[in-house]
Amino acid sequence: MRNKKFSNRFTPALLVSLLFASCAFIASAQTFTIIATDGDGFTRMSSLVQGRDGNLYGTQIDEDIATDHGTVFKVTPSGTLTVLHTFCPHANCSDGANPGPIILGTDGNFYGVTDGGGDTTGSCGSSGCGTLFKLTTGGTFTLLHTFTGPDGSYPSGMIEGSDGNFYGTAFSGGSVCCGSIFKLTPAGTLTTLHNFSGSDGSGPTGLVQGTDGNLYGTTYGGGKYEPDFCEPYGGCGTVFKSTTGGAFTSLHSFQFTDGAILYPPVAQADDGTFYGTTWEGPTNNGTIFSITSTGQAKTVYTFTGIAANPIVGLIPASDGNLYGTLVEGGSNNCGDGNIYSLSPTGVFTTVYGSCQYGGFTSVLVQYTSGTFYGTAGPTIYSLDTGLGPFIAFVLPAGKVGQTVQILGQSLTGTTSVTFNGIPATRFAVVSDTYVTAVVPDKATTGPVVVTTPAGTLTSNPQFVVTK
């Protein structure tokens, strides 16, 4: 396997949520804007998440992690940036160090991981094995769990499940030192659901919850094939699923001929198929693959060109396409990466490219205005491709009678909310960017439509009505 310059640069949490952006190039009807810059040029920011208040939230660490252990920040869509929490103000970084991506919880708080700090008496030594934390929009910090090694080390991401618990992965540690899947209750009780052994994967890099309620994810290495060829990773990586109770299934082991080294989790498209990316592949470039919930995998696109290797995954956008980024390569001749899309029929399109910042490396987020946001080292940028506004959910699944939290734009004056055509008899406009609605009787899985004075807004993704 080639030793590429980005292969070992990043801490485990950043394998999931890295960064980079650019100046104008390629495609039409686009507006690229740098909205904020912070740091000295060595700062890295995670992918962003939209809050109830319409602002964006993310994390930052410095290249010199020995002196700068990271922050959580808020940034307005227009670019005003505020630091909410600075890590490691105390001896031994008891609150954690080097934060990864954060998520918005249904309680309105943000939840995240750090891949260092915490308990320095565990198996990770003085650097610590990492922590799980909660942060309010006002910056009040709560430490939820400190890893020690046997329960996992270097957590790589966390999501909120439809049952109200949090689920995540630890990149290493556990009973066999290959990582683990864990469950965290809102009160902070952690349970290990699965310990990876190598043959079923090694180095899990995050989770998503599928529309079937199961958890899906990828591992950086491990698997059944190529333990020597894919050294030092002990295999080329896997895709897996797990029930929320811990019943584990290894869905696919990569063989290098169909890809190798998986940084991010997978993304689920509207048809139920999952899509992901591999760093390596048969041409020494990365790939995009699809896989079903039963493990039927295939390569849908192979990157070509100089060092065209994705280190982040895809997001399903409101136009039905999947969007991703490249850190290097691309079609803009200078080899500095690009933003691309993949249609449901497999058509690959370069959306935006750059020769200025050295590559795109963050997972994109599509704001409910339709605009994409990303990070580029110390820079936060927006990319408007002409897509219109839509609504999104804090949690895109729930039962009849449960309250659903809806994010959007210009929601003041909302007159109706429908779930796959069934009107919600109870809804409340909390703010111009946040509405709640109770799932009505006879509602079924499908799009949610919010009617406002300015028109109708349709959800991306669909809302799943659970039993």
WOVENFEN-V972335 format. One record per pair of residues at least 4 apart in sequence whose C-alpha atoms are under 7 Angstrom apart, sorted by sequence separation. I is the first residue (numbers start at 1). GAP is how many residues later the second one is. D is the distance in Angstrom with one decimal. If there is no record, write none. Layout:
# WOVENFEN-V972335
i = (I	I)
gap = (GAP	GAP)
d = (D	D)
This chain:
# WOVENFEN-V972335
i = (3	10	11	14	39	50	51	61	64	65	75	76	89	90	93	104	105	120	121	124	135	136	147	148	149	160	161	173	174	184	185	196	197	198	209	210	226	227	230	231	242	243	254	255	256	268	269	280	281	291	292	304	316	317	342	343	366	367	375	376	398	418	419	430	431	439	451	452	10	50	51	75	76	88	104	105	120	124	135	136	147	148	160	161	172	173	174	184	185	196	197	209	210	230	242	243	254	255	268	269	280	281	291	292	303	316	317	330	342	343	366	367	375	418	429	430	451	50	51	62	75	88	104	105	120	135	147	160	161	172	173	174	184	196	209	210	228	230	242	254	268	279	280	281	291	316	317	329	330	342	366	374	375	417	418	429	450	451	49	50	61	62	74	75	88	103	104	120	134	135	159	160	172	183	184	208	209	227	241	242	267	268	279	280	290	291	315	316	328	329	330	341	342	365	366	374	417	428	429	449	450	24	48	49	61	62	73	74	87	88	102	103	120	134	158	159	171	172	182	183	207	208	227	241	266	267	278	289	290	314	315	328	329	330	341	364	365	373	374	428	449	450	48	49	61	73	74	87	88	102	103	119	133	134	158	159	170	171	182	183	207	208	226	240	241	266	267	278	289	290	314	315	327	328	340	341	364	365	373	427	428	449	48	60	61	73	74	87	102	117	118	119	133	134	158	170	182	183	207	225	226	240	241	266	277	278	289	290	314	327	340	341	364	372	373	427	448	449	47	60	72	73	101	116	117	118	132	133	157	158	169	170	181	182	206	222	224	225	239	240	265	277	288	289	313	326	339	340	363	371	372	394	426	427	447	448	46	59	60	71	72	100	101	116	117	118	132	133	157	169	180	181	206	221	222	223	239	240	276	277	287	288	289	326	338	339	340	362	371	372	393	394	426	447	45	46	59	72	100	116	117	118	132	156	168	169	181	205	221	222	223	239	276	288	312	325	326	339	362	371	393	424	45	46	58	59	71	72	99	100	115	116	117	131	132	155	156	168	180	181	204	205	221	222	223	238	239	275	276	287	288	325	338	339	371	392	393	424	448	45	58	71	99	115	131	155	156	167	168	180	204	205	221	222	223	238	262	275	287	310	324	325	338	391	392	414	424	425	447	448	44	45	57	58	70	71	98	99	114	115	130	131	154	155	167	179	180	203	204	221	222	237	238	262	274	275	286	287	310	324	337	338	360	371	391	392	424	446	447	43	44	57	70	97	98	114	130	153	154	166	167	179	202	203	220	221	237	261	262	273	274	286	309	310	323	324	337	370	391	412	423	446	43	44	56	57	69	96	97	98	113	114	129	152	153	154	165	166	178	201	202	203	219	236	260	261	273	274	285	308	309	323	336	370	390	445	446	43	55	56	69	97	113	129	153	165	166	176	178	202	219	236	259	260	261	273	285	309	322	323	336	369	370	412	445	42	43	55	56	96	97	112	113	129	152	153	165	175	176	178	201	202	218	219	236	260	308	321	322	369	370	412	445	42	55	56	96	112	152	165	174	176	201	218	259	260	307	308	321	322	332	334	338	368	369	411	422	444	55	95	96	111	112	151	152	200	201	217	218	259	285	286	307	308	321	332	336	337	338	368	410	411	94	95	111	130	150	151	179	199	200	217	237	258	259	285	286	306	321	336	337	368	409	410	420	93	94	110	111	129	130	149	150	178	179	198	199	216	217	236	237	257	258	285	286	305	368	409	419	420	19	92	93	94	109	110	123	124	129	130	149	150	178	179	198	199	216	236	237	256	257	305	408	420	19	109	110	122	123	215	216	256	407	408	420	18	19	70	109	119	122	152	214	215	259	407	419	420	18	69	70	92	109	118	152	214	215	225	259	406	407	419	420	17	18	69	70	119	214	215	224	225	226	280	306	406	419	17	214	223	225	279	405	406	418	419	172	279	328	405	417	418	171	278	279	327	404	405	417	418	171	277	326	327	403	404	417	96	170	171	326	327	403	404	416	417	96	169	325	326	403	404	416	169	198	201	277	325	402	403	414	415	61	169	201	276	401	402	414	415	116	168	276	401	414	115	168	324	400	401	413	414	59	115	221	324	368	369	399	400	413	59	114	151	220	258	368	400	411	59	113	220	35	36	58	113	145	219	220	251	252	35	58	113	144	218	251	112	218	300	218	266	267	269	95	157	158	159	161	217	218	263	264	265	267	156	157	158	217	263	264	312	315	317	156	200	311	312	313	312	193	194	51	193	46	47	49	84	85	46	84	105	100	101	103	100	208	205	206	207	210	205	206	205	391	397	398	399	390	391	392	396	397	398	399	389	390	391	392	396	397	398	399	390	391	392	397	390	17	17	14	13	13	12	16	12	13	318	13	12	13	12	16	1	1	162	162	16	15	16	15	211	106	105	104	17	16	47	46	47	49	47	48	50	27	26	27	26	48	25	26	47	25	47	24	25	46	24	45	22	23	22	23	45	22	23	44	45	22	43	44	22	42	43	21	41	42	20	41	21	20	21	39	20	38	19	20	37	38	19	20	37	18	19	36	37	18	36	17	18	34	35	17	34	35	34	35	33	34	33	32	33	32	31	32	30	31	21	30	31	20	21	30	52	19	20	29	30	19	20	29	19	54	53	52	52)
gap = (4	4	4	4	4	4	4	4	4	4	4	4	4	4	4	4	4	4	4	4	4	4	4	4	4	4	4	4	4	4	4	4	4	4	4	4	4	4	4	4	4	4	4	4	4	4	4	4	4	4	4	4	4	4	4	4	4	4	4	4	4	4	4	4	4	4	4	4	5	5	5	5	5	5	5	5	5	5	5	5	5	5	5	5	5	5	5	5	5	5	5	5	5	5	5	5	5	5	5	5	5	5	5	5	5	5	5	5	5	5	5	5	5	5	5	5	5	6	6	6	6	6	6	6	6	6	6	6	6	6	6	6	6	6	6	6	6	6	6	6	6	6	6	6	6	6	6	6	6	6	6	6	6	6	6	6	6	6	7	7	7	7	7	7	7	7	7	7	7	7	7	7	7	7	7	7	7	7	7	7	7	7	7	7	7	7	7	7	7	7	7	7	7	7	7	7	7	7	7	7	7	8	8	8	8	8	8	8	8	8	8	8	8	8	8	8	8	8	8	8	8	8	8	8	8	8	8	8	8	8	8	8	8	8	8	8	8	8	8	8	8	8	9	9	9	9	9	9	9	9	9	9	9	9	9	9	9	9	9	9	9	9	9	9	9	9	9	9	9	9	9	9	9	9	9	9	9	9	9	9	9	9	10	10	10	10	10	10	10	10	10	10	10	10	10	10	10	10	10	10	10	10	10	10	10	10	10	10	10	10	10	10	10	10	10	10	10	10	11	11	11	11	11	11	11	11	11	11	11	11	11	11	11	11	11	11	11	11	11	11	11	11	11	11	11	11	11	11	11	11	11	11	11	11	11	11	12	12	12	12	12	12	12	12	12	12	12	12	12	12	12	12	12	12	12	12	12	12	12	12	12	12	12	12	12	12	12	12	12	12	12	12	12	12	13	13	13	13	13	13	13	13	13	13	13	13	13	13	13	13	13	13	13	13	13	13	13	13	13	13	13	13	14	14	14	14	14	14	14	14	14	14	14	14	14	14	14	14	14	14	14	14	14	14	14	14	14	14	14	14	14	14	14	14	14	14	14	14	14	15	15	15	15	15	15	15	15	15	15	15	15	15	15	15	15	15	15	15	15	15	15	15	15	15	15	15	15	15	15	15	16	16	16	16	16	16	16	16	16	16	16	16	16	16	16	16	16	16	16	16	16	16	16	16	16	16	16	16	16	16	16	16	16	16	16	16	16	16	16	17	17	17	17	17	17	17	17	17	17	17	17	17	17	17	17	17	17	17	17	17	17	17	17	17	17	17	17	17	17	17	17	17	18	18	18	18	18	18	18	18	18	18	18	18	18	18	18	18	18	18	18	18	18	18	18	18	18	18	18	18	18	18	18	18	18	18	18	19	19	19	19	19	19	19	19	19	19	19	19	19	19	19	19	19	19	19	19	19	19	19	19	19	19	19	19	20	20	20	20	20	20	20	20	20	20	20	20	20	20	20	20	20	20	20	20	20	20	20	20	20	20	20	20	21	21	21	21	21	21	21	21	21	21	21	21	21	21	21	21	21	21	21	21	21	21	21	21	21	22	22	22	22	22	22	22	22	22	22	22	22	22	22	22	22	22	22	22	22	22	22	22	22	23	23	23	23	23	23	23	23	23	23	23	23	23	23	23	23	23	23	23	23	23	23	23	24	24	24	24	24	24	24	24	24	24	24	24	24	24	24	24	24	24	24	24	24	24	24	24	24	25	25	25	25	25	25	25	25	25	25	25	25	25	25	25	25	25	25	25	25	25	25	25	25	26	26	26	26	26	26	26	26	26	26	26	27	27	27	27	27	27	27	27	27	27	27	27	27	28	28	28	28	28	28	28	28	28	28	28	28	28	28	28	29	29	29	29	29	29	29	29	29	29	29	29	29	29	30	30	30	30	30	30	30	30	30	31	31	31	31	31	31	32	32	32	32	32	32	32	32	33	33	33	33	33	33	33	34	34	34	34	34	34	34	34	34	35	35	35	35	35	35	35	36	36	36	36	36	36	36	36	36	37	37	37	37	37	37	37	37	38	38	38	38	38	39	39	39	39	39	39	39	40	40	40	40	40	40	40	40	40	41	41	41	41	41	41	41	41	42	42	42	43	43	43	43	43	43	43	43	43	44	44	44	44	44	44	46	46	46	47	47	47	47	48	48	48	48	48	48	48	48	48	48	48	49	49	49	49	49	49	49	49	49	50	50	50	50	50	51	52	52	53	53	54	54	54	54	54	55	55	55	56	56	56	57	57	58	58	58	58	59	59	60	66	66	66	66	67	67	67	67	67	67	67	68	68	68	68	68	68	68	68	69	69	69	69	70	83	84	86	87	102	103	140	142	142	142	143	144	144	159	189	228	229	235	236	247	248	248	249	253	288	289	290	295	296	315	316	316	316	317	317	317	324	325	325	326	326	327	327	327	328	328	329	329	329	330	330	331	331	332	332	332	333	333	333	333	334	334	334	335	335	335	336	336	336	337	337	338	339	339	339	340	340	341	341	341	341	342	342	342	343	343	343	343	344	344	345	345	345	345	346	346	346	347	347	348	348	349	350	350	351	352	352	353	353	354	354	354	355	355	355	355	356	356	356	356	357	357	357	358	379	380	381	382)
d = (6.8	5.8	6.5	5.3	5.6	6.3	5.5	6.9	6.2	5.4	5.8	5.2	6.7	6.5	6.2	6.5	5.4	7.0	5.9	5.3	5.8	5.2	6.2	6.9	5.0	6.3	5.5	3.9	6.7	5.9	5.2	6.2	6.7	5.0	6.0	5.5	5.7	6.2	6.2	6.7	5.7	5.2	6.1	6.5	5.0	5.9	5.6	5.5	5.2	5.9	5.2	6.1	6.6	5.7	5.8	5.1	6.1	5.5	5.6	6.1	6.2	5.1	6.3	5.6	6.8	6.8	5.9	5.9	6.2	5.9	6.0	5.3	6.7	4.1	6.0	5.7	5.2	5.3	5.5	6.8	6.1	6.6	5.9	5.7	5.3	5.8	5.5	5.5	6.7	6.0	6.9	5.7	6.2	5.2	5.4	6.7	5.9	6.9	5.7	6.2	5.1	5.0	5.3	6.7	5.9	6.0	5.9	5.8	5.5	6.7	5.7	6.0	4.4	4.2	6.6	5.4	4.4	4.6	7.0	5.6	4.3	6.7	4.6	6.7	4.7	4.6	5.8	4.3	6.7	4.8	5.0	5.8	4.5	6.1	4.5	6.8	6.7	5.5	4.4	6.0	4.3	6.9	4.4	6.1	4.2	4.5	6.9	3.9	6.9	4.7	4.4	5.9	6.0	5.9	5.6	4.6	5.6	6.4	5.5	6.4	6.7	7.0	5.7	6.3	6.2	5.5	6.5	6.4	5.9	6.3	5.6	6.2	3.6	5.6	6.5	5.7	6.2	4.4	6.1	6.1	5.4	6.3	4.6	7.0	5.6	6.6	5.4	6.5	5.4	5.6	4.8	5.9	6.4	5.6	6.3	5.5	5.6	5.7	6.6	6.5	5.2	6.6	6.1	5.3	6.0	6.6	6.9	5.1	6.5	6.3	6.3	5.3	4.7	5.1	6.6	5.4	4.8	6.9	6.7	5.2	6.3	5.4	4.2	5.3	6.0	5.3	5.2	7.0	5.6	6.0	5.4	4.7	4.8	5.8	5.3	6.5	5.4	5.8	6.5	5.3	5.6	6.6	5.5	6.5	4.0	5.5	6.3	6.3	6.1	5.4	6.4	5.4	5.7	6.5	5.5	6.2	5.2	7.0	5.6	6.4	5.5	6.4	5.2	5.8	6.5	5.4	6.5	5.2	5.6	6.4	5.3	6.7	6.7	4.1	5.6	6.5	5.9	6.6	4.4	5.5	6.4	4.6	4.8	5.2	6.6	4.3	6.9	5.7	4.3	5.7	5.3	7.0	4.6	6.8	4.1	5.2	4.4	6.8	4.6	5.8	6.5	4.4	6.9	4.7	5.6	6.6	4.3	6.6	4.7	4.9	4.4	6.5	5.2	5.6	6.2	4.0	5.9	6.4	6.4	5.3	6.1	5.2	6.1	5.9	4.2	6.6	6.4	5.0	5.5	6.9	5.6	6.5	6.0	5.2	5.9	6.3	6.8	6.9	6.4	4.9	6.9	4.5	6.1	5.2	6.1	4.7	6.3	4.8	7.0	6.7	5.1	5.7	5.9	6.3	6.6	5.3	5.8	5.6	6.5	6.7	5.5	6.7	7.0	5.0	6.2	5.6	5.4	7.0	6.0	4.5	6.9	5.4	7.0	4.9	4.9	5.2	5.5	6.9	5.7	6.1	6.8	5.7	6.9	5.3	6.9	5.4	6.8	6.1	5.9	6.3	5.8	6.5	5.6	5.6	7.0	5.3	4.4	5.2	5.5	5.2	5.1	5.9	5.1	5.8	5.8	6.0	5.1	6.0	6.1	3.9	6.5	5.2	5.5	5.1	6.9	5.7	6.5	5.0	6.1	4.7	4.7	6.6	5.6	6.2	5.8	5.9	5.4	6.7	5.7	5.7	6.4	4.0	7.0	5.6	6.6	5.7	5.6	5.4	5.5	6.7	5.7	5.8	5.1	5.8	5.6	5.5	6.8	5.7	6.5	5.6	6.5	4.4	5.6	6.3	6.8	5.8	5.9	6.3	6.8	4.2	5.6	4.4	4.0	4.3	4.5	3.8	5.8	5.7	6.6	4.4	4.0	6.7	4.9	5.0	5.7	4.5	6.6	4.4	4.4	6.6	5.8	6.0	4.2	6.6	5.2	6.9	6.3	6.9	4.5	6.6	5.5	6.5	5.8	6.6	6.1	5.8	5.3	6.4	5.1	6.8	6.2	5.9	5.5	5.6	4.6	6.1	5.7	5.1	6.1	3.8	6.8	6.1	6.0	4.9	5.6	6.4	6.2	5.8	4.8	5.5	6.4	6.4	7.0	6.8	5.6	6.6	5.2	5.0	5.9	6.7	5.4	4.5	5.6	5.5	5.9	5.2	5.6	5.4	5.5	5.7	6.2	5.5	5.6	5.1	5.1	6.9	5.7	5.6	6.2	6.7	5.2	5.5	6.2	6.3	5.7	6.3	6.8	5.0	4.7	6.5	6.9	5.5	5.8	6.0	5.8	6.2	5.7	5.6	6.6	6.0	5.7	6.6	5.3	5.2	6.4	6.3	6.8	4.9	5.2	5.5	6.3	6.2	5.2	5.4	5.5	5.4	6.1	6.1	5.6	6.5	6.8	4.3	6.2	4.9	6.5	5.7	6.7	4.3	6.8	5.3	6.2	4.8	4.6	5.7	5.2	5.9	6.2	6.8	5.8	5.0	5.3	6.1	5.5	6.2	6.3	5.1	6.2	6.5	5.4	6.4	5.6	6.4	4.8	6.5	4.6	5.9	5.9	6.0	6.1	5.7	4.8	5.9	6.3	6.4	6.0	4.8	4.9	6.2	6.7	6.2	6.0	4.6	5.6	6.6	6.3	4.9	5.3	6.3	5.1	4.2	6.8	4.8	5.0	5.2	4.7	7.0	4.0	5.5	4.2	6.2	5.8	5.7	4.1	4.4	5.5	5.9	5.7	4.1	5.6	6.5	6.1	5.9	6.8	5.4	6.6	4.6	5.8	5.6	6.3	6.7	5.0	5.8	6.6	6.9	4.3	6.6	4.7	5.8	6.2	4.0	6.2	6.4	5.1	6.0	4.7	6.9	4.8	4.5	6.0	5.3	5.1	5.9	5.9	5.8	4.6	6.2	5.9	5.0	6.3	5.7	5.0	5.5	6.0	6.0	6.6	5.5	4.5	4.9	6.3	4.4	5.7	5.8	6.3	6.4	6.7	4.9	4.2	5.7	6.4	4.6	5.2	4.9	4.4	4.7	5.4	4.8	4.4	5.8	6.4	4.5	5.5	6.1	6.6	5.3	6.1	5.8	6.8	5.0	5.9	6.2	6.7	6.6	5.8	6.5	6.7	5.1	6.1	6.6	5.3	6.4	6.1	5.6	5.8	6.3	6.1	5.3	4.3	5.5	6.1	5.6	4.8	6.6	4.9	6.6	6.4	5.8	6.2	4.5	5.3	5.4	6.5	6.1	5.7	6.3	4.8	6.9	6.4	6.5	4.8	6.3	6.3	6.0	6.6	5.1	6.8	4.9	6.8	5.1	5.4	4.9	5.3	6.8	6.4	5.6	6.0	5.8	6.0	6.8	6.2	5.7	6.6	6.3	5.8	5.1	6.8	5.1	6.2	6.4	4.8	6.8	5.9	6.8	6.2	6.6	6.5	5.1	4.6	5.5	6.4	5.1	5.4	5.0	6.2	5.8	5.5	6.8	5.7	5.3	5.4	4.7	7.0	5.3	4.4	6.7	5.9	4.3	5.5	6.8	5.7	6.7	5.2	6.6	6.6	4.5	6.4	5.2	4.6	5.9	6.6	6.3	5.3	4.9	5.5	6.0	5.9	6.5	5.5	6.0	5.6	6.1	4.3	6.9	5.3	6.6	7.0	6.0	5.7	6.1	5.4	6.4	7.0	5.7	5.9	5.5	5.6	5.7	5.7	5.7	5.7	6.0	6.4	6.1	6.5	5.1	4.3	4.1	6.2	6.8	4.8	6.2	6.0	6.7	6.3	5.5	5.7	6.9	5.3	6.4	6.8	5.8	6.2	6.7	6.6	6.7	4.9	6.4	6.5	6.0	6.1	6.5	6.1	4.5	6.2	4.9	6.7	6.9	6.4	6.0	5.6	6.8	6.0	4.6	6.4	6.2	5.0	6.3	4.5	6.5	6.7	6.4	5.2	6.8	6.2	6.2	6.3	6.9	6.7	6.9	6.8	4.8	7.0	5.8	5.5	6.9	6.2	5.5	4.9	7.0	6.1	6.3	5.4	6.5	7.0	6.8	5.9	6.0	6.6	6.5	6.4	5.8	6.9	6.2	6.6	4.5	6.7	6.5	6.5	6.9	5.9	5.7	4.6	6.6	6.8	6.5	6.7	6.9	6.8	6.0	6.5	5.6	6.9	5.6	5.3	6.1	6.0	5.6	6.6	5.5	4.9	5.9	5.5	5.0	4.5	5.3	4.9	6.8	5.3	4.6	5.5	6.3	5.8	5.4	6.0	5.8	6.3	6.8	6.6	6.8	6.8	6.1	5.9	4.7	5.9	6.7	6.9	6.4	6.5	5.6	4.3	5.9	6.8	6.4	6.2	6.6	6.3	6.1	6.5	5.8	5.5	4.9	6.9	6.5	6.2	6.9	6.8	6.9	6.4	5.6	6.8	5.4	6.9	6.5	6.3	6.8	5.5	6.6	6.2	5.4	6.9	5.8	6.1	6.3	4.9	6.6	6.6	5.8	7.0	6.1	6.1	6.8	5.0	4.6	6.8	6.2	6.8	6.0	4.6	6.6	5.6	5.4	5.8	5.4	6.6	4.9	6.1	6.6	6.9	6.9	5.8	6.1	5.6	4.7	5.6	4.1	5.0	6.1	4.8	5.4	6.5	3.9	6.0	4.4	5.3	3.5	5.8	6.3	4.5	5.2	5.9	7.0	6.9	5.8	6.1	6.0	5.4	4.3	7.0	5.5	6.5	5.2	5.8	6.5	4.6	5.7	6.5	6.8	5.0	6.3	5.4	6.8	5.4	4.5	4.6	6.4	5.2	3.1	6.1	6.8	5.1	5.4	6.6	6.1	5.7	6.2	6.5	5.7)
